[in-house]
Amino acid sequence: MISDRLEKLIEEMVDRGVRFEDAAREFEKRFIARVLGRCDGSLTKSADALGMHRNTLSRKIAEHRIKRRAGETG
């Protein structure tokens, strides 16, 4: 079950002294990168899947320095 796996991960991170800000940033970066990959780099499809505006997604991609697939637009 996903909640059990998440709970275990959170416990490990707390035990290791990972700060909330660092954990949240890394989670957001990896989540966005994974969705972008599944949507073949399409900003429009990825933004829709993530439930955010395309401009917000573009800003987050730049902020996290996430690489999109070459040649992909929109």
SEVEXDO-140097 format. One record per atom (N, C-alpha, C): z, x, y; residue in one letter; atom name. Coordinates in Angstrom, 2 decimals, decimal comma. Example, Ala and Ser with C-alpha at 12.3 -4.5 7.8 and 13.67 -1.06 7.14 Angstrom:
2
[site [7,80; 13,19; -5,69]; 'a'; 'N']
[site [7,80; 12,30; -4,50]; 'a'; 'CA']
[site [7,80; 13,20; -3,30]; 'a'; 'C']
[site [7,08; 12,85; -2,25]; 's'; 'N']
[site [7,14; 13,67; -1,06]; 's'; 'CA']
[site [7,87; 12,90; 0,03]; 's'; 'C']
This chain:
74
[site [0,00; 0,85; -1,19]; 'm'; 'N']
[site [0,00; 0,00; 0,00]; 'm'; 'CA']
[site [0,00; 0,89; 1,24]; 'm'; 'C']
[site [-0,78; 0,51; 2,23]; 'i'; 'N']
[site [-0,95; 1,36; 3,41]; 'i'; 'CA']
[site [0,33; 1,52; 4,22]; 'i'; 'C']
[site [1,15; 0,48; 4,31]; 's'; 'N']
[site [2,39; 0,60; 5,08]; 's'; 'CA']
[site [3,34; 1,61; 4,45]; 's'; 'C']
[site [3,35; 1,69; 3,13]; 'd'; 'N']
[site [4,19; 2,67; 2,43]; 'd'; 'CA']
[site [3,71; 4,09; 2,71]; 'd'; 'C']
[site [2,38; 4,29; 2,67]; 'r'; 'N']
[site [1,81; 5,61; 2,94]; 'r'; 'CA']
[site [2,07; 6,02; 4,38]; 'r'; 'C']
[site [1,94; 5,07; 5,29]; 'l'; 'N']
[site [2,19; 5,35; 6,70]; 'l'; 'CA']
[site [3,65; 5,70; 6,93]; 'l'; 'C']
[site [4,54; 4,96; 6,29]; 'e'; 'N']
[site [5,97; 5,22; 6,41]; 'e'; 'CA']
[site [6,31; 6,63; 5,94]; 'e'; 'C']
[site [5,73; 7,04; 4,83]; 'k'; 'N']
[site [5,98; 8,37; 4,28]; 'k'; 'CA']
[site [5,46; 9,45; 5,24]; 'k'; 'C']
[site [4,28; 9,24; 5,78]; 'l'; 'N']
[site [3,71; 10,18; 6,74]; 'l'; 'CA']
[site [4,59; 10,31; 7,99]; 'l'; 'C']
[site [5,03; 9,19; 8,50]; 'i'; 'N']
[site [5,90; 9,19; 9,68]; 'i'; 'CA']
[site [7,20; 9,93; 9,38]; 'i'; 'C']
[site [7,76; 9,69; 8,23]; 'e'; 'N']
[site [9,00; 10,38; 7,84]; 'e'; 'CA']
[site [8,80; 11,90; 7,81]; 'e'; 'C']
[site [7,68; 12,34; 7,22]; 'e'; 'N']
[site [7,36; 13,77; 7,19]; 'e'; 'CA']
[site [7,23; 14,34; 8,60]; 'e'; 'C']
[site [6,55; 13,63; 9,45]; 'm'; 'N']
[site [6,31; 14,11; 10,82]; 'm'; 'CA']
[site [7,62; 14,21; 11,60]; 'm'; 'C']
[site [8,46; 13,23; 11,46]; 'v'; 'N']
[site [9,76; 13,24; 12,13]; 'v'; 'CA']
[site [10,60; 14,41; 11,60]; 'v'; 'C']
[site [10,60; 14,58; 10,28]; 'd'; 'N']
[site [11,36; 15,68; 9,67]; 'd'; 'CA']
[site [10,88; 17,04; 10,16]; 'd'; 'C']
[site [9,60; 17,15; 10,44]; 'r'; 'N']
[site [9,04; 18,43; 10,90]; 'r'; 'CA']
[site [9,11; 18,60; 12,42]; 'r'; 'C']
[site [9,63; 17,59; 13,10]; 'g'; 'N']
[site [9,80; 17,71; 14,55]; 'g'; 'CA']
[site [8,55; 17,46; 15,36]; 'g'; 'C']
[site [7,57; 16,76; 14,79]; 'v'; 'N']
[site [6,35; 16,44; 15,53]; 'v'; 'CA']
[site [6,69; 15,46; 16,63]; 'v'; 'C']
[site [6,25; 15,76; 17,84]; 'r'; 'N']
[site [6,51; 14,89; 18,98]; 'r'; 'CA']
[site [5,60; 13,67; 18,94]; 'r'; 'C']
[site [6,11; 12,55; 19,43]; 'f'; 'N']
[site [5,35; 11,29; 19,41]; 'f'; 'CA']
[site [4,00; 11,45; 20,10]; 'f'; 'C']
[site [4,00; 12,07; 21,27]; 'e'; 'N']
[site [2,75; 12,23; 22,03]; 'e'; 'CA']
[site [1,70; 12,99; 21,21]; 'e'; 'C']
[site [2,12; 14,03; 20,52]; 'd'; 'N']
[site [1,19; 14,82; 19,70]; 'd'; 'CA']
[site [0,67; 14,00; 18,52]; 'd'; 'C']
[site [1,57; 13,27; 17,89]; 'a'; 'N']
[site [1,18; 12,45; 16,74]; 'a'; 'CA']
[site [0,20; 11,35; 17,15]; 'a'; 'C']
[site [0,51; 10,68; 18,25]; 'a'; 'N']
[site [-0,35; 9,58; 18,72]; 'a'; 'CA']
[site [-1,73; 10,10; 19,12]; 'a'; 'C']
[site [-1,76; 11,25; 19,79]; 'r'; 'N']
[site [-3,03; 11,83; 20,22]; 'r'; 'CA']
[site [-3,89; 12,21; 19,01]; 'r'; 'C']
[site [-3,28; 12,85; 18,03]; 'e'; 'N']
[site [-4,02; 13,28; 16,84]; 'e'; 'CA']
[site [-4,52; 12,07; 16,04]; 'e'; 'C']
[site [-3,68; 11,04; 15,94]; 'f'; 'N']
[site [-4,08; 9,82; 15,24]; 'f'; 'CA']
[site [-5,29; 9,20; 15,93]; 'f'; 'C']
[site [-5,22; 9,05; 17,26]; 'e'; 'N']
[site [-6,31; 8,43; 18,01]; 'e'; 'CA']
[site [-7,61; 9,23; 17,83]; 'e'; 'C']
[site [-7,51; 10,54; 17,95]; 'k'; 'N']
[site [-8,69; 11,40; 17,82]; 'k'; 'CA']
[site [-9,34; 11,23; 16,45]; 'k'; 'C']
[site [-8,55; 11,31; 15,40]; 'r'; 'N']
[site [-9,09; 11,21; 14,04]; 'r'; 'CA']
[site [-9,62; 9,82; 13,72]; 'r'; 'C']
[site [-8,93; 8,79; 14,23]; 'f'; 'N']
[site [-9,36; 7,40; 13,99]; 'f'; 'CA']
[site [-10,73; 7,17; 14,63]; 'f'; 'C']
[site [-10,86; 7,59; 15,89]; 'i'; 'N']
[site [-12,13; 7,42; 16,61]; 'i'; 'CA']
[site [-13,24; 8,22; 15,92]; 'i'; 'C']
[site [-12,96; 9,46; 15,55]; 'a'; 'N']
[site [-13,96; 10,29; 14,90]; 'a'; 'CA']
[site [-14,43; 9,66; 13,59]; 'a'; 'C']
[site [-13,51; 9,10; 12,83]; 'r'; 'N']
[site [-13,87; 8,48; 11,55]; 'r'; 'CA']
[site [-14,77; 7,26; 11,78]; 'r'; 'C']
[site [-14,40; 6,42; 12,74]; 'v'; 'N']
[site [-15,22; 5,23; 13,02]; 'v'; 'CA']
[site [-16,59; 5,64; 13,53]; 'v'; 'C']
[site [-16,65; 6,62; 14,41]; 'l'; 'N']
[site [-17,94; 7,12; 14,90]; 'l'; 'CA']
[site [-18,82; 7,58; 13,74]; 'l'; 'C']
[site [-18,24; 8,30; 12,80]; 'g'; 'N']
[site [-18,99; 8,76; 11,64]; 'g'; 'CA']
[site [-19,52; 7,61; 10,80]; 'g'; 'C']
[site [-18,70; 6,61; 10,62]; 'r'; 'N']
[site [-19,13; 5,45; 9,83]; 'r'; 'CA']
[site [-20,20; 4,62; 10,52]; 'r'; 'C']
[site [-20,24; 4,73; 11,85]; 'c'; 'N']
[site [-21,24; 3,99; 12,63]; 'c'; 'CA']
[site [-22,40; 4,90; 13,04]; 'c'; 'C']
[site [-22,56; 6,00; 12,34]; 'd'; 'N']
[site [-23,64; 6,96; 12,58]; 'd'; 'CA']
[site [-23,73; 7,42; 14,04]; 'd'; 'C']
[site [-22,57; 7,53; 14,70]; 'g'; 'N']
[site [-22,53; 8,03; 16,07]; 'g'; 'CA']
[site [-22,85; 7,00; 17,14]; 'g'; 'C']
[site [-23,08; 5,77; 16,75]; 's'; 'N']
[site [-23,41; 4,72; 17,72]; 's'; 'CA']
[site [-22,18; 4,32; 18,53]; 's'; 'C']
[site [-22,27; 4,51; 19,85]; 'l'; 'N']
[site [-21,16; 4,12; 20,72]; 'l'; 'CA']
[site [-20,94; 2,62; 20,71]; 'l'; 'C']
[site [-22,02; 1,88; 20,75]; 't'; 'N']
[site [-21,92; 0,42; 20,79]; 't'; 'CA']
[site [-21,25; -0,12; 19,54]; 't'; 'C']
[site [-21,71; 0,31; 18,37]; 'k'; 'N']
[site [-21,13; -0,16; 17,11]; 'k'; 'CA']
[site [-19,68; 0,31; 16,96]; 'k'; 'C']
[site [-19,43; 1,57; 17,34]; 's'; 'N']
[site [-18,08; 2,12; 17,22]; 's'; 'CA']
[site [-17,11; 1,40; 18,14]; 's'; 'C']
[site [-17,52; 1,18; 19,38]; 'a'; 'N']
[site [-16,65; 0,48; 20,33]; 'a'; 'CA']
[site [-16,31; -0,91; 19,82]; 'a'; 'C']
[site [-17,30; -1,59; 19,27]; 'd'; 'N']
[site [-17,07; -2,92; 18,72]; 'd'; 'CA']
[site [-16,08; -2,86; 17,56]; 'd'; 'C']
[site [-16,28; -1,90; 16,64]; 'a'; 'N']
[site [-15,40; -1,77; 15,49]; 'a'; 'CA']
[site [-13,97; -1,42; 15,91]; 'a'; 'C']
[site [-13,84; -0,64; 16,99]; 'l'; 'N']
[site [-12,53; -0,24; 17,48]; 'l'; 'CA']
[site [-11,88; -1,28; 18,38]; 'l'; 'C']
[site [-12,67; -2,25; 18,83]; 'g'; 'N']
[site [-12,14; -3,29; 19,72]; 'g'; 'CA']
[site [-11,89; -2,79; 21,13]; 'g'; 'C']
[site [-12,76; -1,88; 21,59]; 'm'; 'N']
[site [-12,61; -1,37; 22,96]; 'm'; 'CA']
[site [-13,96; -1,37; 23,66]; 'm'; 'C']
[site [-13,94; -1,25; 24,96]; 'h'; 'N']
[site [-15,17; -1,21; 25,74]; 'h'; 'CA']
[site [-15,88; 0,12; 25,50]; 'h'; 'C']
[site [-17,19; 0,09; 25,55]; 'r'; 'N']
[site [-17,99; 1,29; 25,31]; 'r'; 'CA']
[site [-17,63; 2,41; 26,29]; 'r'; 'C']
[site [-17,36; 2,07; 27,54]; 'n'; 'N']
[site [-16,99; 3,09; 28,53]; 'n'; 'CA']
[site [-15,64; 3,73; 28,19]; 'n'; 'C']
[site [-14,72; 2,93; 27,69]; 't'; 'N']
[site [-13,42; 3,46; 27,27]; 't'; 'CA']
[site [-13,61; 4,43; 26,12]; 't'; 'C']
[site [-14,46; 4,06; 25,16]; 'l'; 'N']
[site [-14,73; 4,93; 24,03]; 'l'; 'CA']
[site [-15,36; 6,24; 24,50]; 'l'; 'C']
[site [-16,31; 6,17; 25,42]; 's'; 'N']
[site [-16,95; 7,38; 25,94]; 's'; 'CA']
[site [-15,92; 8,30; 26,58]; 's'; 'C']
[site [-15,00; 7,71; 27,32]; 'r'; 'N']
[site [-13,95; 8,51; 27,98]; 'r'; 'CA']
[site [-13,05; 9,17; 26,94]; 'r'; 'C']
[site [-12,69; 8,43; 25,91]; 'k'; 'N']
[site [-11,82; 8,98; 24,87]; 'k'; 'CA']
[site [-12,52; 10,07; 24,06]; 'k'; 'C']
[site [-13,82; 9,92; 23,81]; 'i'; 'N']
[site [-14,59; 10,94; 23,11]; 'i'; 'CA']
[site [-14,58; 12,24; 23,92]; 'i'; 'C']
[site [-14,78; 12,11; 25,23]; 'a'; 'N']
[site [-14,76; 13,30; 26,10]; 'a'; 'CA']
[site [-13,35; 13,89; 26,16]; 'a'; 'C']
[site [-12,36; 13,05; 26,30]; 'e'; 'N']
[site [-10,96; 13,49; 26,39]; 'e'; 'CA']
[site [-10,53; 14,26; 25,14]; 'e'; 'C']
[site [-10,94; 13,79; 23,98]; 'h'; 'N']
[site [-10,55; 14,42; 22,72]; 'h'; 'CA']
[site [-11,56; 15,47; 22,25]; 'h'; 'C']
[site [-12,64; 15,61; 23,01]; 'r'; 'N']
[site [-13,72; 16,55; 22,67]; 'r'; 'CA']
[site [-14,26; 16,28; 21,25]; 'r'; 'C']
[site [-14,52; 15,02; 20,99]; 'i'; 'N']
[site [-15,05; 14,61; 19,69]; 'i'; 'CA']
[site [-16,56; 14,79; 19,72]; 'i'; 'C']
[site [-17,09; 15,40; 18,68]; 'k'; 'N']
[site [-18,53; 15,62; 18,59]; 'k'; 'CA']
[site [-19,20; 14,41; 17,94]; 'k'; 'C']
[site [-20,28; 13,96; 18,58]; 'r'; 'N']
[site [-21,10; 12,89; 18,00]; 'r'; 'CA']
[site [-22,27; 13,52; 17,30]; 'r'; 'C']
[site [-22,88; 12,79; 16,43]; 'r'; 'N']
[site [-24,07; 13,30; 15,74]; 'r'; 'CA']
[site [-25,18; 13,52; 16,74]; 'r'; 'C']
[site [-25,89; 14,62; 16,60]; 'a'; 'N']
[site [-26,98; 14,97; 17,52]; 'a'; 'CA']
[site [-28,06; 13,90; 17,49]; 'a'; 'C']
[site [-28,58; 13,59; 18,66]; 'g'; 'N']
[site [-29,68; 12,64; 18,77]; 'g'; 'CA']
[site [-29,27; 11,18; 18,81]; 'g'; 'C']
[site [-28,01; 10,89; 18,66]; 'e'; 'N']
[site [-27,56; 9,50; 18,68]; 'e'; 'CA']
[site [-27,30; 9,04; 20,10]; 'e'; 'C']
[site [-27,77; 7,87; 20,40]; 't'; 'N']
[site [-27,51; 7,23; 21,69]; 't'; 'CA']
[site [-26,96; 5,86; 21,42]; 't'; 'C']
[site [-26,26; 5,27; 22,39]; 'g'; 'N']
[site [-25,78; 3,90; 22,26]; 'g'; 'CA']
[site [-25,21; 3,61; 20,99]; 'g'; 'C']
